[in-house]
Every structure is written in structure tokens, then in C-alpha cells.
Amino acid sequence: MLYKYLPPFFLLLFFSPKTISAQYLYGQVTDMQGTALPGAVVAWAGTGTGARTDDKGEFALPFPADTTQKPLRLAAIYSALRDTFLIDDLHSYWTVPLSATVTLKEVMVRDDATGAYISVLQPVKTEIINRAELRKAACCDLAGCFETQATVQPTTTNILTNAKELRILGLSGVYNQVLVDGLPTIQGLTYTYGTGTIPGSMLENIWVVKGANSVLQGYEGMVGQITIFPREGGLAEPLTADVLLNSFGEKHLNMAIATNKTRWTNYLALHTSQPGGKWDRDGDTFLDLPRLTRYSLYNKWRYRKENEKGLSAFLAARLVQERRIGGQVDFNPQTDEGSTRAYGQTLRFWQPELLTKTGWRFDENRKISLLASFVAQDQQAWFGLTRYDATQHHAYANLQFEQFWGPQQAHELKTGLSFRHFWLDETIAFAAADTLRRTFAGQYRREENIAGAFVENVFHFRDDRWVWIAGLRADRHPAFGWHYTPRTMLRFNPSPELDLRANIGTGWRSVNLFPENTALLAGTRDLVFAETLRPERALNAGINATRRFTLGALRLTATADAYHTRFQNQFFPDYDTDPNLAILANFTGTSISNGLQLEGSAAWNRRLELRAAYTFLDVFRQTGGKKVLLPFNARHKVLGVATFRTPGERWQFDLNTHWYGRQRLPDTRRNPEALQRPGYSSPYTLLGLQIRRAWKRIDCFVGCENVFDVRQARPILGWEQPFARGFDPAFAWGPTRGREFYVGCNLKISKPAQP
């Protein structure tokens, strides 16, 4: 019944006439040459109220509690640059030029922004997760970075190899776009395990956008976009090292070296994960977690900053080698692959990546940029008696021109051309011991060369109280012709403390059948290709309201949003018609996702942070005139997060809890009685705790995930006979590994502060 009373409460918060809201000082921090300084800290001298500049060097700083004493002193720090400034007009836009002159005496300046917050500067609702938030949980990989968030839901798609996807609005992760430094790298083969190969320790920020967004990065991102920004030499400490060990025996090690020169920066990071022991707590003969071995190397060079006149560029390279072994406890990959001695799933892949962006700024109003990426993967895998080998090449290029125009150069135009090359070669074979007579063995090859053009304009009206983004792109698919993607977004600020946003747009994507549906390989069903799979296409629309308040030293934020997604064409295998078959066809009927999210947060200086969120999802399709909920989606979810820091921030205590309502499960009524399961799951609650102790150069932490040891008992359907019809390892609706303890340390060595 909670969801019936929350909407009126939030409406009262948004539109209460009582004036308890904070106002903000807006500005930009630059060096003496006018170059913007992202990541700089600004604060009111003598207080704990501060903020950090975004990637354009801009900030939004809450007014101090006492605004009567003018001029006010604003303190700013960026690396060795630091100074204080006198502010006599809180309603003007201030440019703060930093020099090496030190005028700070005994002023302590700290970033007072919470670890996760909604940007007040972005026209589109953008949830920003910074390093302070990433320290609140283990964050061994990208999927683990969302343990304290409500918008993104990490979901396990294959419990035997621990493959995960990032869901938004209750829809599969294929419908949102994951970008690295604005470039697409996770697609096709890299989608299956891509979120697990990126360690949280190498990330600076994560930006999450829900619903329709910019057309600049492509035609995908139908329900959202997740952009990750790896650390750089200009922001990271010269030396960092991390180690984490969990109660299953898994080890995670990270080390990074950062260099910051006058014109060049470099960031070099090493990562490895080593396997734990063999665990089978529910006695089904299958491992509760796979044995994972991973090595990765990441290096990023940057030449000058993007807002400097003339040439700027960055070049990043990454190399990943990974092996995963899952299945029965007695499975030996050296002798049992392709045999019936024991069931196992093995995966080995080699993945090189290259990303670059080169820009030339003609002046402060005009710039041209070339963005490009190349990702390859060579993979060998066994799913029981099914062999799956695949090779993929994915190349992307985007040539973009940007120009500010109009009165006071207020509007921003971006236009350009893009090209995407995708090549996937897959080979499927069945071992001689297979007796199921499945018919889909063979070689599958797909090549796409998609050229496109785009234009997008950001309009600013009435001192930025109205911001309107209108974009359109056209892309030509080699088999399905032209596809047009219009999107528009609007932001209105009735007051400095209230943001109202709306967005609407379309998106489309090609289906990568086996990488995105590993259950087809892991199970024992035969496949029926009923027709040629066409690109999926959907319309998404949403509205959002965000309100900020202050009550003395307490800062509060309330946000509410609602989104509607309607598919014109969608693909999902039909598992219900025949228990022995998966029928592959296009679905052009009614398929809808409705999502409502209400969230509130409170922060008291840097001592206490609280956040609570409620999410309602209605994801369904119309089949035979009936509404059928899609499986593995909890309609109701509640999140609670709390952080407490002691004075001096030597100790930090973090708690997060997730409550999931019941989920509809796949229909098993046509299965033999031994393989039938209830139609719905049970609700469950997950609780995580972490304690962190900080010293000058090292932090140590200990934590526990899933404190109540909630586990779905024997989640593998037909585990007794893994080589017979009915075996299905993709029937997990809840946690399967149970309670997990972990301990770790973070080491950082910074340059000594200049006097």
C-alpha cells in the first residue's frame, strides 16, 4: 500500500508554497588563460558547503546560510592552484580564474556534494555517481557500482557464468546504451560479459540518463544511457592500489599510475581477478559461483584540454583476457568439455579495445571533433554439449562540428556524420554425446555497415530558465533501409530550486541473437526460426521533477519521474508455446513498459547522508487479448541508503537495503510435473553493510552483502539431469550465492601540497 501514499507526499514537496528552498551561485572555474578546470572544488570559506565543477568547469554552489554579510569569500582549489574571491552579487554568473597565488590561510575546503546526485547544470536529467559513492560498496566491476542506486538494476542472466546486464525501466540491458568516454564499446559479444570486465576502481564518474536522450552517440539507447568516465592523469593520484578478498576466496587486485604534465597526462591501470573455492551450499551439485580469472591493462593518454584553442586529443587502449568456469562441482574443463561425465560451462576470450577523440577548437564558439573506437573479441565457449566459438569486430567513427550561435552565442548547434561497422562470425556445434537432436548447429555470419547523419541544437531562453534540445538522425541499414530517429528534450526552471523536464523520442537496434540470449545455448531447447528478425524499434516518453530544499545545515532533494515505452517491433524468444522449443519471431503487437520512480535524499554537512526510493514497473505485452506481465521483473521495489561519517571522516559507515516484490516467472505448466514451478516468486530483502577506516594514505574496509543470507533454493530447472530435456539454468529470480563477507584496502599516494 506504500505506493498509494507516496505520490501525494512528493507532490507536496515539489509544489509546497513554503519558501524553504536553497538558491545557487552559478559559475565556472578556469585557469589564467581561460581554460575550464573540471573537478575543481569551490566552497564558501569557513563553512562545509561546497561543490565540484563538472566536465565544463561549471559549478552550482548552494547559497551559504548567512547571506547578509557581504562580500562573501569563495574559496577554490584545483591541484596546486588555489585562491579566494570576494562575491558581492549572488545572482550573477561568476568566472573564477585560478592562479598559483595562495591566499588561503586556515580555510578547509571540501567537496560537500553527496556521492550520487542529479546534476543541476545538465538540460537532461542526469544522475551522477562519483567516486565518493563508489566507495560505499565493494564495486568490483561496473555492475557492482549500482548497489546504492534505484535507476539501474544489475541482473544476472546466466548464474553458471555470472553474466550480468544493466536494466533500466525493467527492460533488458540491450535497450540502454553503455558508453565509455562517449564511445560505444559494449555490443554483441562484449554485451554478454562487458559489464564485468570494467573494475570500479578505474572509474571517475558514471552518468545515468533515463529515457530518450541525445542523438549524437547513435540510434540505440532506447530507454536510457549509461556513460562511464575512466580516471585520467590530470585527476587521479600519482599512485593507487586496491585489494579485495571475499568469503568465497575470490581476489581482486588493482594498481594505477597517473602522470600529469603541462600538456600531457597519462593514466595506466592494471587489474586482475583470481578465482575462489568451489561452493555448493544448496546441494544441487552445481557451483554457486563460477571460477573467474581475469587480467586487464588500461592506458589513457590525453594531450591538452578540449576547451583549449587548437588541437586536443586523447587515446585510450585496453586489453582483457578472461576465463570463466561454471557448472557441476566435479566438472574438469581439461577432460569434461563436450562429454557427459559432468556438466560445465566454460568461456575464454581475448578482447582488445582502442578509443580516441581528436578535436580542433577554432575559437571559443567553434570546434570540430573526430571520435573513433575499435573493439574486437575472440571467444571460445562450451555450454554443456554445445560448443560456441565466435569472433567479432566493431568499429565506430563520428565526425562532429559544434558552434555556438544566436544572441550572446546562447544556442549550441552540433551536426555531423557517423559510421558503424559490425562483423560477427559464430560457429555452433554439438558434441557427439548429444542425443537431443537439436537442429541449429552451423555457422552464423552477420556484417553491418551503417552510415548516418545527425543534427542537434540546444536552445537557451530567458537566462537558461528554458532549455530545449531538438535532434534528428538518419541511418541506413544495409538490409532494412533508412531509419530516422527524432528526439527532443525540454527543461524548465520556474525557480532556482525546481527543475521540470520532459523528453520523447524513438530508438532502434539490430538483434544479436546468441550473445544477447545465452539461455538459447545453455538450455536444451531446439530453436525454430519462424521468420527473419527485423530491427527492434520503440518510442519512449518521460517527465521528471526535481526539487531542492535547505533546512539549516540540512540539504534535501526530492525527485519524481514517470516513463512510458512502447515497442513497434520487439524480439523475445517464445518459451511458452512448447516446453521443448524456443520460437524466434518478431512481435509487432502491444508491448509496453511503464515506470514510476520517487526518490528523496537528505545530507547534513558531510556527516550524514540518507536516500530512499520507490520504483513501480508495469512491463507487459498483450497476447491473445490478455495482458501478460514479462517475467523476472519485480513490480514494486524499495531502496534505502544511509551513510554516516565521524568528525574528521576517519570512520565511515554505509548501509543499503533493497526490497523486491514478487515477480512473475516463466510459464512451466506444460512441463513434466517434476519441472513445474510456481507462477510467482516470493518477495525478499537484501541488506548490505560496510565500515571504512581512513588514514593519511590508506583506507581499509570490511563489509557484508546479503546480510540475511537470502537465497533462491536450487534455481536450476532440471538440475538432476543436465543433459536431458527441460534443463534450464536461466530460471533465477533472486540471489543465488547467499551471504558474502569481504575485506579490502585502498592505497593512494598524492603529491605533497605546495606551500
Secondary structure as GFF3:
##gff-version 3
##sequence-region A 1 755
A	DSSP	alpha_helix	2	15	.	.	.	ID=ss1
A	DSSP	beta_strand	24	31	.	.	.	ID=ss2
A	DSSP	beta_strand	41	44	.	.	.	ID=ss3
A	DSSP	beta_strand	50	52	.	.	.	ID=ss4
A	DSSP	beta_strand	58	62	.	.	.	ID=ss5
A	DSSP	beta_strand	72	78	.	.	.	ID=ss6
A	DSSP	beta_strand	81	87	.	.	.	ID=ss7
A	DSSP	beta_strand	94	98	.	.	.	ID=ss8
A	DSSP	beta_strand	116	118	.	.	.	ID=ss9
A	DSSP	beta_strand	126	130	.	.	.	ID=ss10
A	DSSP	alpha_helix	131	134	.	.	.	ID=ss11
A	DSSP	three_ten_helix	142	146	.	.	.	ID=ss12
A	DSSP	beta_strand	152	158	.	.	.	ID=ss13
A	DSSP	beta_strand	163	168	.	.	.	ID=ss14
A	DSSP	three_ten_helix	173	175	.	.	.	ID=ss15
A	DSSP	beta_strand	176	180	.	.	.	ID=ss16
A	DSSP	beta_strand	183	184	.	.	.	ID=ss17
A	DSSP	alpha_helix	189	193	.	.	.	ID=ss18
A	DSSP	three_ten_helix	194	196	.	.	.	ID=ss19
A	DSSP	three_ten_helix	200	202	.	.	.	ID=ss20
A	DSSP	beta_strand	203	210	.	.	.	ID=ss21
A	DSSP	beta_strand	224	230	.	.	.	ID=ss22
A	DSSP	beta_strand	239	246	.	.	.	ID=ss23
A	DSSP	beta_strand	251	260	.	.	.	ID=ss24
A	DSSP	beta_strand	264	274	.	.	.	ID=ss25
A	DSSP	beta_strand	291	303	.	.	.	ID=ss26
A	DSSP	beta_strand	310	327	.	.	.	ID=ss27
A	DSSP	alpha_helix	333	336	.	.	.	ID=ss28
A	DSSP	beta_strand	344	363	.	.	.	ID=ss29
A	DSSP	beta_strand	366	383	.	.	.	ID=ss30
A	DSSP	beta_strand	386	405	.	.	.	ID=ss31
A	DSSP	three_ten_helix	407	409	.	.	.	ID=ss32
A	DSSP	beta_strand	411	430	.	.	.	ID=ss33
A	DSSP	beta_strand	442	461	.	.	.	ID=ss34
A	DSSP	beta_strand	466	477	.	.	.	ID=ss35
A	DSSP	beta_strand	481	495	.	.	.	ID=ss36
A	DSSP	beta_strand	498	509	.	.	.	ID=ss37
A	DSSP	alpha_helix	513	516	.	.	.	ID=ss38
A	DSSP	alpha_helix	519	522	.	.	.	ID=ss39
A	DSSP	beta_strand	526	529	.	.	.	ID=ss40
A	DSSP	beta_strand	536	551	.	.	.	ID=ss41
A	DSSP	beta_strand	554	571	.	.	.	ID=ss42
A	DSSP	beta_strand	581	584	.	.	.	ID=ss43
A	DSSP	beta_strand	586	587	.	.	.	ID=ss44
A	DSSP	beta_strand	591	604	.	.	.	ID=ss45
A	DSSP	beta_strand	608	623	.	.	.	ID=ss46
A	DSSP	beta_strand	626	629	.	.	.	ID=ss47
A	DSSP	beta_strand	636	645	.	.	.	ID=ss48
A	DSSP	three_ten_helix	647	649	.	.	.	ID=ss49
A	DSSP	beta_strand	651	660	.	.	.	ID=ss50
A	DSSP	three_ten_helix	673	675	.	.	.	ID=ss51
A	DSSP	beta_strand	684	694	.	.	.	ID=ss52
A	DSSP	beta_strand	698	705	.	.	.	ID=ss53
A	DSSP	beta_strand	740	749	.	.	.	ID=ss54
###
